[in-house]
Amino acid sequence: MGPQILIPISLFLMIFGIVYLIFSTRNRERLALIEKGIDASIFLKGSEKGVPAWKIFVVNLAFLLIGSGVGIFLALLITTYTGLNDGAVYPSIIFIMSGVGLLAGFKTAKDLDKE
């Protein structure tokens, strides 16, 4: 059994562990609140108002893809007109522009939530 089989197994185990921790922690929090006598309706309060989660996801994904595309284009321009190393320019510019895109998506999603 070589390392090529260990990577997918460890990835699966990591995802399973994260999901298990999220659900078990959430369950413990809810049980603790119920034991203290707090009404369980507080878990449904957040879903009544605000923007649906799928709209925020779509906005953030759109800005991420726009930022990645602009990053690739800028990296191409930089490597074409300068003598910089391709291996260093492409990842750095793509990550920088993707971060700027996510920041813009966050600001836009926050503005959507105010409406």
C-alpha positions in Angstrom: 0.0 0.0 0.0 1.8 3.1 -1.3 1.4 6.7 -0.6 -1.0 7.1 -3.5 -3.7 5.3 -1.6 -3.0 7.0 1.7 -3.8 10.5 0.4 -7.4 9.8 -0.5 -8.0 7.8 2.7 -6.6 10.6 4.9 -8.6 13.2 3.0 -11.8 11.2 3.6 -11.0 10.8 7.2 -10.2 14.5 7.7 -13.6 15.5 6.1 -15.4 12.9 8.2 -13.7 14.2 11.3 -14.6 17.8 10.6 -18.3 17.0 9.9 -18.5 14.8 13.0 -17.0 17.5 15.2 -19.4 20.1 13.8 -22.5 18.0 14.4 -21.5 16.6 17.8 -20.6 20.1 19.1 -23.9 21.5 17.8 -25.8 18.7 19.5 -24.0 19.3 22.8 -24.7 23.1 22.7 -28.4 22.5 22.0 -28.7 19.9 24.8 -27.0 22.3 27.3 -29.4 25.1 26.4 -32.4 22.7 26.7 -31.2 21.6 30.1 -31.1 25.2 31.2 -34.7 25.6 30.2 -34.1 27.9 27.2 -36.7 27.5 24.4 -35.5 25.6 21.4 -37.1 28.2 19.0 -33.9 30.3 19.2 -32.3 27.9 16.7 -34.9 28.9 14.1 -34.7 32.7 14.6 -31.9 33.3 12.1 -33.7 31.7 9.2 -36.7 34.1 9.3 -34.9 37.2 8.0 -31.9 38.0 5.8 -30.7 36.8 2.5 -30.8 33.1 1.6 -27.4 31.4 2.0 -27.3 30.3 -1.6 -27.4 33.9 -2.8 -24.4 34.8 -0.7 -22.6 31.7 -1.9 -23.3 32.6 -5.5 -22.1 36.2 -5.0 -18.9 35.0 -3.3 -18.2 32.4 -5.9 -18.7 34.9 -8.7 -16.3 37.3 -7.2 -13.8 34.5 -6.5 -13.9 33.4 -10.1 -13.7 37.0 -11.4 -10.7 37.6 -9.1 -9.0 34.4 -10.3 -9.5 35.4 -14.0 -8.2 38.9 -13.5 -5.2 37.3 -11.6 -4.4 35.0 -14.5 -4.6 37.9 -16.9 -2.4 40.1 -14.8 0.1 37.3 -14.3 0.2 36.8 -18.1 0.8 40.5 -18.7 3.5 40.7 -16.0 5.4 37.6 -17.3 5.1 38.8 -20.9 6.5 42.3 -20.4 9.0 41.5 -17.6 11.7 38.9 -17.1 10.1 37.6 -13.9 9.9 33.9 -13.2 6.6 32.3 -14.3 6.6 29.9 -11.4 6.5 32.7 -8.8 4.3 35.2 -10.6 1.3 33.1 -11.5 0.5 31.7 -8.0 1.1 34.9 -6.2 -1.0 37.1 -8.5 -3.8 34.6 -8.7 -3.9 34.3 -4.9 -3.8 38.0 -4.4 -6.5 38.7 -6.9 -8.7 35.8 -5.5 -8.4 37.3 -2.1 -9.4 40.7 -3.4 -12.4 39.1 -5.1 -13.4 37.3 -1.9 -13.1 40.6 0.0 -15.3 42.3 -2.6 -17.8 39.5 -2.4 -17.9 39.7 1.4 -18.6 43.5 1.2 -21.3 42.9 -1.5 -22.9 40.1 0.6 -22.9 42.3 3.6 -24.7 45.1 1.6 -27.2 42.5 0.4 -27.9 41.5 4.0 -28.7 45.2 4.9 -31.5 45.5 2.3 
